[in-house]
Amino acid sequence: MTGMKKIVAAAVLLAGTALFGEMVWQKDLPAAFEKARQEHKTVMVFVEGEHCRWCKKMKYRTLSDENVEKRLAPYIIVKVMEENTKAVNTLPKIDGVPTILFMSADKKVIESVVGYYDTADFISFIDTVEKKVLLKKQ
């Protein structure tokens, strides 16, 4: 293998590795709830605004953190744009963005939060959600 081919091969491997760790966001709200129902999972809905800088910070700092991604792995996660009124109207009242809703497959809110949260605070929020889900199962 020539030097250039080795560089290209390494770049392809690294790109594949980076993509492997990324969360898979659902884009269709009804499909996300249906998947959650079939798989007996909780849904995390991230409502963001197109021009919201705090939404971008939440998405690129907190939600893309490796530890947060690991904690969200068991959930069905879906992004909804605030501007998508059809989707937003199927959710409980949104008082601002970013809004994160943890919901059961039957669309009942388990816990919600509005605003930007850093990684540590968001992981603490996930802990609260998981305690509530565990209590409901008992």
C-alpha positions in Angstrom: 0.0 0.0 0.0 1.4 3.4 -0.9 1.6 6.2 1.7 -1.4 8.0 0.2 -3.6 4.9 0.2 -2.7 4.3 3.9 -3.7 7.9 4.8 -7.0 7.5 2.9 -7.7 4.1 4.5 -6.9 5.5 8.0 -9.2 8.5 7.3 -12.1 6.2 6.3 -11.6 4.1 9.4 -11.6 7.1 11.7 -14.6 8.6 10.0 -16.5 5.3 10.5 -15.5 5.2 14.1 -16.7 8.8 14.7 -20.0 8.1 13.1 -20.5 4.9 15.1 -20.6 6.7 18.4 -23.2 9.3 17.3 -26.8 9.0 18.5 -29.5 8.0 16.0 -32.1 10.8 16.1 -35.6 10.0 15.0 -37.1 12.7 12.9 -40.8 11.6 12.9 -42.6 12.0 16.2 -45.4 9.4 15.6 -42.9 6.9 14.4 -40.7 7.5 17.5 -43.6 6.8 19.8 -44.6 3.7 17.9 -41.0 2.4 18.1 -41.0 3.1 21.8 -44.3 1.2 22.2 -42.9 -1.8 20.3 -39.6 -1.8 22.2 -41.0 -0.8 25.6 -38.7 2.2 25.8 -39.0 5.8 27.0 -38.9 8.7 24.5 -36.7 11.7 24.8 -38.0 14.6 22.7 -35.6 17.5 22.0 -37.5 20.6 20.9 -35.2 23.2 19.3 -35.6 26.4 17.5 -33.9 27.1 14.2 -32.2 30.3 15.4 -31.8 29.3 19.1 -28.2 29.6 20.2 -28.9 27.7 23.5 -30.4 24.9 21.5 -27.2 24.6 19.4 -25.1 24.6 22.6 -27.3 22.0 24.2 -27.1 19.8 21.0 -23.4 20.2 20.4 -22.0 20.5 23.9 -24.3 18.5 26.2 -26.2 16.0 24.0 -23.1 15.1 22.0 -21.0 14.4 25.1 -19.8 10.8 25.2 -21.2 10.2 28.7 -24.6 11.7 27.9 -24.7 9.6 24.6 -24.1 6.5 26.7 -26.8 7.4 29.1 -29.3 8.1 26.3 -28.6 4.9 24.4 -31.6 3.0 25.9 -34.0 5.8 24.9 -35.8 6.5 21.6 -34.6 10.1 20.9 -36.3 12.4 18.6 -35.7 16.0 17.5 -38.5 18.4 16.8 -38.1 21.9 15.4 -40.2 24.5 17.2 -41.2 25.8 13.7 -42.8 22.4 12.9 -46.2 23.4 14.3 -47.9 20.2 13.3 -45.4 18.2 15.5 -45.3 20.7 18.3 -49.1 20.8 18.5 -49.0 17.0 19.4 -46.8 17.7 22.4 -47.6 19.3 25.8 -47.3 23.1 25.8 -43.8 24.2 25.0 -42.8 27.3 27.0 -39.5 27.9 25.3 -36.6 26.3 23.6 -34.6 24.2 24.1 -37.2 21.9 25.8 -36.5 18.3 26.6 -39.4 16.0 27.4 -39.0 12.5 28.6 -42.2 10.7 27.8 -43.7 7.2 28.0 -44.7 5.4 24.8 -48.3 6.4 25.5 -47.2 10.1 25.4 -47.4 10.9 29.1 -44.7 13.3 30.4 -42.3 11.7 32.9 -40.1 14.8 33.3 -39.4 17.9 31.3 -36.9 20.7 31.4 -36.6 24.1 29.5 -33.2 25.7 28.8 -29.6 24.9 28.5 -28.0 22.3 30.9 -24.4 21.4 31.0 -23.3 17.8 30.9 -23.2 17.2 34.7 -26.6 18.8 35.3 -28.1 16.9 32.4 -26.8 13.6 33.6 -28.3 14.4 37.0 -31.6 15.1 35.2 -31.4 11.7 33.5 -30.9 10.1 36.9 -34.2 11.7 38.1 -36.0 10.4 35.0 -34.7 6.9 35.5 -35.8 6.9 39.2 -39.3 8.0 38.2 -39.5 5.3 35.4 -38.2 2.7 37.9 -40.9 3.7 40.5 -43.6 3.4 37.9 -42.5 -0.2 37.0 -42.7 -1.3 40.7 
